[in-house]
Amino acid sequence: MEKMSSRQIASELKLLDLTLKNASAIQFSFMGEFTATSSHEILVARPGGAIEVYKIETSDDKNDNEEEEEEEEERRIWLKMLMRVETRSIIRSIEMIRLGGEKRDLIIVGSDSGNVSVLDLQGAQTKILHCPAFGKTGCRRGVPGQYLAKDPRGRAFMISAIEKRKLVYVVNRDASGRPTIASPLEAHRSRTIVIDTVGVDNGYDNPIFASLEYQYPDEDDFIDGMVVPAQQGPQKEVSYYELDLGLNHVSRRWAKAVHSSACCLASLHGGADGPSGILVGGEDWIEYLHEGYEEKIICAIPRRKLHPTEKGILITKMTVHKQKKSKFFALAQSELGDLYKVSIKLNPDDKTKVLGISVSLLDTLPVANSLNVSKLGMLFVAAEFGDHILYQFERIDVEGEAPTCTSDETLSAYMDSGMKEMDYYTSTNASKLACIFTPSILKNLRIVYTMESLAPVTGVLVGELAGNEVSPQIYTLTGRGPRSSLQTLRHGVAVTELAVSDLPGVPGAVYTIKDNSQEALDRKREVDKYIVVSFADATLVLSVGDTVEEVGR
């Protein structure tokens, strides 16, 4: 028998990669209605290219007895996974969009494939509506995909690269009502580094996208390797890019310089719902900007008592939530985890004019990659480190009781200082204006559900340390700071006990009956509705739902 060479043996070997435990960190998250209408769902994107959809489930545990005494009902809230999609890619950005007249949300995904994908998740089934290519594969600074911004009215979206390139896609419908996207329109600007992008809500006028960016000097601005004094240092600014739907063209409409530490944007509601414009978050300050406002509207943020005065506090994440009757508020979180409520002061005679802003301390939470507010009065925090948490708002109107800073105080102090604008807005001056507070336990939020996460894993030890188990355990050090923990992982599948029911004897057989109702057929999901337990002298029928109950014998 001939011996096989090492090269032949290597060609016969196959590598099988099986994931025993999926990634538990969350890069992006959104609240919306993705699989069905009137459903409160959370979409999360995890490292490794996985997209998951969870539904916020609620139940009331009722205490029924013979005397029918009325007792306080305990409400239980949890997240139920509806679907999981493996994209087999690196997700660079993701955004949800709702077309005009629709009651569900679509999602847009920018990845390392060089394509932008529009996905429909109706009925917990993934359907790719469009997947046009626009660039090379890989995570490159010059290939769009790092940033996604949508028009709040669902008419277009912008996908941007870290440097220079921006593409705008117009979203329409064909004759059958199916969503379609047109060829991309270019909005490039040379020598530009993009920090963040967001869609500006200006009603049904031409769509506008805001970009936080700066333009670095050209090689002609250098003399002997030094920058010409007139061009010293790139100036960070917010630029408006307008999509003219009539001319099918994108132009740079407006720009204004902002603080050098600005790093995130949030869009306010516009049209008939609000004043439009954007909030700019940076180090120690939150600023309101919009075209047509010459007066600066900027506000310091409350600071911790023991925080050094010369050290800034960076705002890392902001989100805006719309309430009923055209009311809305914004949430901003600092790098320390402090959560602030940003209130917008409007002109009583003209609701489209902003007079000022105020920033109030709400609570201290884990530092988040995403903040999502639901219509049920809940806040989902996709934590950067440690477990992800779903909170319930106990109250939101805290301006009169919590430490609060206002833009009027900031403007008055700036006018009294006599300093130049660029010299005044520093960490030292912000510490003089800011209200001082001491972090405490939760006062305005309440934890209702915790989603476990191992991220980040800082240490791993594998060994049989229990002494009485066959398989070795995996001991991991996870989390950061006060949320760190030692967790033990074991091989196997966890089993969740949903219900316990005592049987009158030893059963002879157990059968299940599927749900053949029209509602189950519409959902295209096969589930068992009844459990039939057979005894020698009787048959027991149990109904399967959130609980298991006896319905017949």
C-alpha positions as CSV (number, residue, x, y, z in Angstrom):
1,M,0.0,0.0,0.0
2,E,1.5,3.3,-1.1
3,K,2.2,5.9,1.7
4,M,0.5,9.3,1.3
5,S,2.7,12.3,1.4
6,S,2.2,15.1,4.0
7,R,0.9,17.4,1.3
8,Q,-1.8,14.8,0.2
9,I,-2.8,14.3,3.8
10,A,-3.2,18.1,4.3
11,S,-5.4,18.4,1.2
12,E,-7.8,15.8,2.7
13,L,-8.2,17.5,6.0
14,K,-11.2,19.7,6.6
15,L,-11.7,22.2,9.3
16,L,-15.2,22.4,10.9
17,D,-15.9,25.5,13.0
18,L,-18.8,25.2,15.4
19,T,-19.8,28.0,17.7
20,L,-20.6,26.7,21.2
21,K,-21.6,30.0,22.6
22,N,-22.7,33.0,20.5
23,A,-21.3,36.5,21.1
24,S,-23.1,38.3,23.9
25,A,-21.9,41.9,23.3
26,I,-24.2,44.3,21.4
27,Q,-22.8,46.8,18.9
28,F,-26.1,48.5,17.8
29,S,-29.7,48.3,18.9
30,F,-33.0,49.8,17.8
31,M,-36.6,49.9,19.0
32,G,-39.3,49.3,16.4
33,E,-41.8,47.1,14.7
34,F,-39.9,44.7,12.5
35,T,-41.7,41.3,12.4
36,A,-45.3,42.5,12.9
37,T,-47.3,45.6,13.5
38,S,-48.2,46.9,17.0
39,S,-45.3,44.9,18.4
40,H,-42.7,46.4,20.7
41,E,-39.4,44.8,19.5
42,I,-35.7,45.4,20.0
43,L,-33.3,44.6,17.1
44,V,-29.7,44.1,18.1
45,A,-26.5,43.6,16.0
46,R,-23.8,41.5,17.7
47,P,-20.1,41.0,16.8
48,G,-19.6,38.3,14.2
49,G,-22.4,39.6,12.0
50,A,-25.5,38.3,13.9
51,I,-28.8,40.2,13.9
52,E,-31.4,39.3,16.6
53,V,-34.9,40.5,17.2
54,Y,-36.4,40.4,20.7
55,K,-40.0,41.1,21.7
56,I,-40.9,42.9,25.0
57,E,-43.3,40.4,26.7
58,T,-45.4,41.4,29.7
59,S,-47.5,39.2,32.0
60,D,-49.7,39.7,35.0
61,D,-49.5,37.1,37.7
62,K,-53.1,37.0,39.1
63,N,-53.9,35.5,42.5
64,D,-57.2,33.8,42.2
65,N,-58.8,32.2,45.3
66,E,-62.2,31.1,46.5
67,E,-62.9,34.4,48.2
68,E,-61.8,36.4,45.1
69,E,-59.8,38.8,47.2
70,E,-58.3,41.7,45.1
71,E,-54.5,41.8,45.6
72,E,-51.9,43.8,43.9
73,E,-50.9,42.3,40.6
74,E,-47.2,41.7,40.0
75,R,-46.2,42.6,36.5
76,R,-43.4,40.5,35.0
77,I,-41.4,41.8,31.9
78,W,-38.9,39.9,29.9
79,L,-37.4,39.7,26.4
80,K,-38.3,36.9,24.1
81,M,-36.1,36.1,21.1
82,L,-38.1,36.0,17.8
83,M,-35.4,35.4,15.3
84,R,-31.7,35.3,14.6
85,V,-30.0,36.0,11.3
86,E,-26.3,35.2,10.6
87,T,-25.1,37.7,8.0
88,R,-21.6,36.1,7.7
89,S,-20.1,39.5,7.6
90,I,-18.7,42.3,9.7
91,I,-21.6,44.8,10.4
92,R,-20.1,48.3,10.2
93,S,-23.4,50.2,10.6
94,I,-27.1,49.5,10.7
95,E,-30.2,51.7,10.7
96,M,-34.0,51.2,10.6
97,I,-36.3,53.0,8.2
98,R,-40.1,53.2,7.8
99,L,-41.5,54.1,4.4
100,G,-44.4,56.5,4.3
101,G,-47.7,54.8,4.9
102,E,-46.1,51.6,6.3
103,K,-46.7,50.3,9.8
104,R,-43.5,48.2,10.0
105,D,-39.8,49.0,9.9
106,L,-37.2,47.8,7.4
107,I,-33.5,47.7,8.3
108,I,-30.5,48.9,6.3
109,V,-27.1,47.2,6.8
110,G,-23.7,48.4,5.9
111,S,-21.0,45.7,6.1
112,D,-17.5,44.8,4.9
113,S,-19.0,43.3,1.7
114,G,-19.0,46.5,-0.2
115,N,-22.8,46.4,-0.5
116,V,-25.7,48.0,1.3
117,S,-28.5,45.7,2.1
118,V,-32.2,46.5,2.7
119,L,-33.9,43.7,4.7
120,D,-37.5,42.9,5.6
121,L,-38.1,40.8,8.7
122,Q,-41.9,40.3,8.3
123,G,-43.1,37.2,10.1
124,A,-39.6,36.5,11.6
125,Q,-38.5,35.6,8.1
126,T,-35.5,37.4,6.5
127,K,-36.1,38.7,3.0
128,I,-33.4,40.7,1.1
129,L,-35.2,43.4,-0.8
130,H,-32.1,45.1,-2.3
131,C,-28.3,44.5,-2.1
132,P,-26.5,46.9,-4.5
133,A,-22.7,47.0,-4.6
134,F,-20.8,50.3,-4.5
135,G,-17.2,49.6,-3.4
136,K,-14.5,47.1,-2.5
137,T,-14.8,44.5,0.2
138,G,-13.2,45.0,3.6
139,C,-13.4,47.7,6.2
140,R,-11.6,50.5,4.4
141,R,-11.6,54.2,5.3
142,G,-12.5,55.2,1.8
143,V,-15.4,52.8,1.2
144,P,-18.8,53.8,2.4
145,G,-20.4,51.7,5.1
146,Q,-19.1,53.1,8.4
147,Y,-22.0,55.5,8.9
148,L,-25.7,55.3,8.0
149,A,-28.3,58.1,8.3
150,K,-31.9,57.9,7.3
151,D,-34.4,60.6,6.3
152,P,-37.0,60.5,9.3
153,R,-39.8,60.5,6.7
154,G,-38.4,57.3,5.1
155,R,-37.6,58.8,1.6
156,A,-33.8,58.4,1.4
157,F,-30.7,57.3,3.4
158,M,-27.1,58.3,3.3
159,I,-24.2,55.8,3.7
160,S,-20.8,57.4,4.4
161,A,-17.2,56.4,4.6
162,I,-14.7,57.6,7.2
163,E,-13.0,59.7,4.6
164,K,-14.4,61.7,1.6
165,R,-17.1,59.5,0.1
166,K,-20.9,59.8,0.8
167,L,-23.7,58.1,-1.2
168,V,-27.4,59.0,-1.0
169,Y,-30.0,56.4,-2.1
170,V,-33.6,57.5,-2.8
171,V,-36.3,55.0,-1.6
172,N,-39.4,54.6,-3.6
173,R,-42.1,52.0,-4.5
174,D,-42.8,50.2,-7.7
175,A,-46.2,49.6,-9.3
176,S,-46.8,46.6,-7.0
177,G,-45.9,48.6,-3.8
178,R,-42.6,46.8,-3.3
179,P,-39.8,49.1,-1.9
180,T,-37.1,50.0,-4.4
181,I,-34.0,52.2,-4.3
182,A,-32.6,54.3,-7.1
183,S,-29.0,54.6,-8.2
184,P,-26.7,56.3,-5.7
185,L,-26.1,60.1,-5.8
186,E,-22.6,61.2,-4.8
187,A,-22.0,63.8,-2.0
188,H,-18.3,63.5,-1.8
189,R,-16.0,66.1,-0.3
190,S,-12.3,65.8,-0.6
191,R,-9.9,65.8,2.4
192,T,-12.9,65.3,4.8
193,I,-13.0,63.0,7.9
194,V,-16.5,62.1,9.1
195,I,-17.2,61.7,12.8
196,D,-21.0,61.1,12.7
197,T,-24.0,61.5,10.5
198,V,-27.8,61.8,11.1
199,G,-30.9,62.6,9.2
200,V,-32.5,66.0,9.8
201,D,-36.3,66.1,10.2
202,N,-37.6,69.1,8.2
203,G,-41.1,67.7,7.4
204,Y,-41.8,66.9,3.8
205,D,-39.3,69.4,2.3
206,N,-36.2,68.1,0.6
207,P,-34.4,65.5,2.8
208,I,-31.4,66.9,4.6
209,F,-28.5,65.0,6.2
210,A,-26.2,66.4,8.9
211,S,-22.6,65.4,9.0
212,L,-20.1,66.1,11.8
213,E,-16.8,66.4,10.0
214,Y,-13.6,68.3,9.5
215,Q,-11.4,69.0,6.5
216,Y,-7.7,68.5,6.9
217,P,-5.2,70.9,5.1
218,D,-4.2,70.4,1.5
219,E,-0.6,69.7,0.6
220,D,-0.5,73.3,-0.8
221,D,-1.1,74.6,2.7
222,F,2.2,73.3,3.9
223,I,5.5,75.1,3.7
224,D,8.7,73.1,4.6
225,G,6.5,70.5,6.4
226,M,4.7,73.2,8.5
227,V,1.1,74.3,8.2
228,V,0.5,77.8,7.0
229,P,-0.6,79.9,10.1
230,A,-3.9,80.8,8.5
231,Q,-4.7,77.1,8.1
232,Q,-3.5,76.1,11.6
233,G,-5.6,73.1,12.8
234,P,-8.6,71.6,11.1
235,Q,-11.9,73.1,12.2
236,K,-14.6,70.6,13.2
237,E,-18.0,71.6,11.8
238,V,-21.6,70.4,11.2
239,S,-22.6,70.4,7.5
240,Y,-26.1,70.0,6.0
241,Y,-26.3,68.0,2.7
242,E,-29.6,68.5,0.9
243,L,-31.1,66.0,-1.5
244,D,-33.1,67.8,-4.2
245,L,-35.8,65.4,-5.2
246,G,-36.8,67.4,-8.2
247,L,-33.3,67.7,-9.7
248,N,-32.1,64.4,-8.3
249,H,-28.9,66.1,-6.9
250,V,-27.1,66.4,-3.6
251,S,-25.5,69.6,-2.5
252,R,-23.7,70.9,0.6
253,R,-26.2,73.5,1.8
254,W,-25.0,74.9,5.1
255,A,-22.1,74.5,7.6
256,K,-21.3,75.8,11.0
257,A,-18.2,75.4,13.2
258,V,-18.6,73.5,16.5
259,H,-16.5,72.7,19.5
260,S,-13.4,70.7,18.8
261,S,-14.5,67.9,21.1
262,A,-17.9,67.3,19.4
263,C,-18.4,63.6,18.7
264,C,-22.1,62.7,18.4
265,L,-25.3,64.0,16.9
266,A,-29.0,63.6,17.6
267,S,-31.9,64.9,15.4
268,L,-34.9,66.7,16.8
269,H,-38.4,66.2,15.4
270,G,-39.4,68.8,12.8
271,G,-42.3,69.7,10.5
272,A,-45.5,69.8,12.5
273,D,-44.0,67.8,15.4
274,G,-41.1,70.1,16.5
275,P,-38.5,72.8,15.7
276,S,-36.1,70.5,13.7
277,G,-32.4,70.9,14.1
278,I,-29.8,68.8,15.8
279,L,-28.1,68.4,19.2
280,V,-24.3,68.2,19.2
281,G,-22.7,66.3,22.1
282,G,-19.1,67.0,23.1
283,E,-16.8,67.4,26.1
284,D,-18.6,69.3,28.9
285,W,-21.2,70.9,26.6
286,I,-24.4,70.1,24.6
287,E,-25.2,72.5,21.8
288,Y,-28.3,73.0,19.6
289,L,-27.7,73.9,16.0
290,H,-29.9,74.6,13.0
291,E,-29.8,76.6,9.9
292,G,-31.0,80.2,10.5
293,Y,-29.9,80.4,14.2
294,E,-27.2,82.9,14.6
295,E,-27.3,83.1,18.4
296,K,-25.4,80.2,20.1
297,I,-27.5,77.9,22.2
298,I,-25.2,75.8,24.3
299,C,-25.4,74.3,27.8
300,A,-23.0,72.9,30.3
301,I,-23.7,69.5,31.9
302,P,-23.9,68.6,35.6
303,R,-20.7,67.3,37.0
304,R,-19.7,64.8,39.8
305,K,-18.5,66.4,43.0
306,L,-15.1,64.7,43.1
307,H,-14.4,65.1,39.3
308,P,-11.3,67.2,38.6
309,T,-12.2,70.7,37.4
310,E,-9.6,70.7,34.6
311,K,-10.7,67.3,33.2
312,G,-13.6,67.2,30.8
313,I,-16.5,64.8,30.7
314,L,-17.4,63.5,27.2
315,I,-20.9,63.0,26.0
316,T,-20.8,59.6,24.1
317,K,-24.4,58.8,23.2
318,M,-27.6,60.7,22.6
319,T,-31.2,59.7,21.6
320,V,-34.5,61.6,21.1
321,H,-37.9,60.1,22.0
322,K,-41.2,61.5,20.8
323,Q,-44.1,61.6,23.2
324,K,-47.8,62.3,22.5
325,K,-49.1,65.7,21.4
326,S,-45.9,66.7,19.6
327,K,-43.9,66.5,22.9
328,F,-40.4,65.0,23.0
329,F,-37.2,64.9,25.1
330,A,-33.6,63.8,24.6
331,L,-31.4,61.6,26.6
332,A,-27.6,62.0,26.7
333,Q,-25.0,59.8,28.4
334,S,-21.5,60.7,29.5
335,E,-18.4,58.5,29.4
336,L,-18.9,58.0,33.2
337,G,-22.3,56.6,32.7
338,D,-24.3,59.5,34.0
339,L,-27.6,59.9,32.1
340,Y,-29.0,63.3,31.5
341,K,-32.4,64.5,30.3
342,V,-32.2,67.3,27.7
343,S,-35.3,69.5,27.6
344,I,-35.9,72.0,24.7
345,K,-37.5,75.3,25.5
346,L,-39.7,76.5,22.7
347,N,-41.3,79.8,21.9
348,P,-45.0,79.7,23.2
349,D,-46.2,81.6,20.1
350,D,-44.1,79.6,17.6
351,K,-43.3,76.0,18.4
352,T,-40.7,75.9,15.6
353,K,-38.4,78.3,17.4
354,V,-36.0,77.2,20.1
355,L,-35.3,79.6,22.9
356,G,-32.9,77.5,25.0
357,I,-32.1,74.0,26.4
358,S,-31.7,72.6,29.9
359,V,-29.8,69.5,31.0
360,S,-30.9,67.6,34.1
361,L,-29.4,64.6,35.8
362,L,-31.6,61.5,35.5
363,D,-29.6,58.6,36.9
364,T,-26.3,56.8,36.6
365,L,-26.3,53.7,34.3
366,P,-23.7,51.5,32.6
367,V,-21.9,53.1,29.7
368,A,-24.0,52.2,26.6
369,N,-23.3,51.5,23.0
370,S,-27.0,52.3,22.3
371,L,-29.9,53.9,24.2
372,N,-33.4,53.0,23.1
373,V,-36.7,54.3,24.5
374,S,-39.9,52.4,23.9
375,K,-43.5,53.5,23.8
376,L,-44.1,51.4,26.9
377,G,-42.0,53.8,28.9
378,M,-38.9,51.5,29.0
379,L,-35.3,52.2,28.3
380,F,-33.0,49.5,26.9
381,V,-29.3,50.0,27.5
382,A,-27.0,48.0,25.3
383,A,-24.0,48.2,27.6
384,E,-20.5,48.6,26.4
385,F,-19.2,46.3,29.2
386,G,-21.2,43.8,31.2
387,D,-24.9,42.8,31.2
388,H,-27.5,44.7,29.0
389,I,-30.4,46.0,31.0
390,L,-34.0,47.0,30.4
391,Y,-35.3,49.7,32.6
392,Q,-38.8,51.0,33.4
393,F,-39.2,54.8,33.8
394,E,-40.6,55.7,37.2
395,R,-40.7,59.4,36.3
396,I,-39.2,61.7,33.6
397,D,-40.1,65.2,34.7
398,V,-37.2,65.9,37.0
399,E,-36.2,69.5,36.1
400,G,-37.4,71.0,39.4
401,E,-35.7,68.4,41.7
402,A,-32.6,67.1,40.0
403,P,-29.3,69.1,39.4
404,T,-30.1,71.2,36.2
405,C,-28.0,73.5,34.0
406,T,-29.6,75.9,31.5
407,S,-28.3,77.5,28.3
408,D,-29.4,80.9,29.7
409,E,-27.0,80.6,32.5
410,T,-24.2,79.6,30.1
411,L,-24.9,82.5,27.8
412,S,-25.0,85.0,30.6
413,A,-21.7,83.8,32.0
414,Y,-20.1,84.0,28.6
415,M,-21.2,87.5,28.0
416,D,-19.9,88.6,31.5
417,S,-16.5,87.0,30.9
418,G,-15.6,89.1,27.9
419,M,-13.6,86.2,26.4
420,K,-13.6,85.0,22.8
421,E,-16.0,82.2,22.0
422,M,-13.3,79.6,21.2
423,D,-11.4,80.4,24.4
424,Y,-14.4,80.4,26.8
425,Y,-15.9,76.9,26.2
426,T,-13.3,74.9,28.1
427,S,-13.5,72.3,30.9
428,T,-12.5,74.8,33.5
429,N,-15.3,77.2,32.7
430,A,-17.8,74.4,32.4
431,S,-16.9,73.2,35.9
432,K,-17.7,76.7,37.3
433,L,-21.1,76.7,35.7
434,A,-22.1,73.1,36.2
435,C,-24.3,71.9,39.1
436,I,-22.5,69.5,41.4
437,F,-23.9,66.1,42.4
438,T,-22.9,62.8,44.0
439,P,-23.8,59.5,42.2
440,S,-26.4,57.4,44.0
441,I,-28.7,54.5,43.6
442,L,-31.4,54.6,40.9
443,K,-34.1,57.2,41.6
444,N,-36.0,57.6,38.4
445,L,-35.5,54.2,36.7
446,R,-36.1,50.7,37.8
447,I,-34.5,47.5,36.5
448,V,-37.1,45.1,35.0
449,Y,-34.9,42.7,33.0
450,T,-31.2,41.8,32.6
451,M,-29.7,40.2,29.5
452,E,-26.5,38.4,30.4
453,S,-23.3,39.3,28.6
454,L,-19.7,38.1,29.0
455,A,-18.1,41.0,27.3
456,P,-15.4,41.8,27.8
457,V,-13.6,38.6,28.9
458,T,-10.3,39.6,30.5
459,G,-9.2,36.2,31.7
460,V,-9.9,32.5,31.1
461,L,-9.1,29.4,33.0
462,V,-10.1,25.9,31.9
463,G,-10.0,23.0,34.4
464,E,-11.9,20.5,36.5
465,L,-12.0,22.4,39.8
466,A,-15.5,21.3,40.9
467,G,-14.1,17.8,41.8
468,N,-17.2,15.8,40.8
469,E,-17.9,16.6,37.1
470,V,-16.7,14.8,34.0
471,S,-16.2,17.8,31.7
472,P,-13.9,20.7,32.8
473,Q,-15.4,24.0,33.5
474,I,-14.5,27.4,32.0
475,Y,-13.8,30.1,34.5
476,T,-13.9,33.7,33.0
477,L,-13.2,37.2,34.4
478,T,-15.7,39.5,32.8
479,G,-16.9,43.1,32.9
480,R,-15.1,46.3,34.0
481,G,-14.9,48.2,37.3
482,P,-17.6,47.6,39.8
483,R,-19.6,45.5,37.3
484,S,-16.8,42.9,37.1
485,S,-17.6,39.3,37.9
486,L,-16.2,35.7,37.9
487,Q,-18.4,33.4,35.9
488,T,-18.4,29.7,35.4
489,L,-19.3,28.1,32.1
490,R,-20.2,24.4,31.8
491,H,-20.7,22.2,28.7
492,G,-24.4,21.4,27.9
493,V,-27.7,23.1,27.2
494,A,-29.6,24.9,29.9
495,V,-33.2,23.9,30.5
496,T,-35.7,26.5,31.7
497,E,-38.6,25.2,33.9
498,L,-41.8,26.9,32.7
499,A,-44.4,25.0,34.7
500,V,-44.8,22.2,37.2
501,S,-48.0,20.1,37.4
502,D,-48.6,17.1,39.6
503,L,-50.1,14.1,37.9
504,P,-52.7,11.8,39.5
505,G,-50.7,8.7,38.6
506,V,-48.2,7.1,36.4
507,P,-49.0,8.0,32.7
508,G,-48.9,5.5,30.0
509,A,-48.1,7.9,27.1
510,V,-47.8,11.6,26.3
511,Y,-48.9,13.2,23.0
512,T,-48.8,16.8,21.6
513,I,-51.4,18.4,19.3
514,K,-50.3,21.2,17.0
515,D,-52.1,24.6,16.6
516,N,-53.8,24.6,13.3
517,S,-55.7,27.9,13.7
518,Q,-55.7,30.5,11.0
519,E,-53.6,32.8,13.1
520,A,-50.8,30.2,13.5
521,L,-50.9,29.5,9.8
522,D,-50.5,33.2,9.0
523,R,-47.5,33.4,11.2
524,K,-46.0,30.3,9.5
525,R,-44.8,28.9,12.8
526,E,-45.7,25.4,14.0
527,V,-46.3,25.3,17.7
528,D,-48.0,22.8,19.9
529,K,-51.2,23.9,21.6
530,Y,-52.2,20.9,23.7
531,I,-50.5,18.1,25.7
532,V,-52.5,14.9,26.0
533,V,-51.5,12.6,29.0
534,S,-52.9,9.1,28.8
535,F,-53.6,7.0,32.0
536,A,-55.0,3.5,32.4
537,D,-58.4,4.9,33.3
538,A,-58.4,8.5,32.3
539,T,-57.0,11.1,29.8
540,L,-55.7,14.5,30.8
541,V,-55.6,17.5,28.4
542,L,-53.3,20.4,29.2
543,S,-53.2,23.8,27.3
544,V,-49.8,25.2,26.5
545,G,-49.3,29.0,26.5
546,D,-47.4,31.3,28.9
547,T,-48.5,28.7,31.5
548,V,-49.6,25.1,31.3
549,E,-53.2,24.7,32.5
550,E,-55.6,21.7,32.6
551,V,-58.5,22.2,30.2
552,G,-60.2,18.7,30.1
553,R,-60.2,15.2,31.6
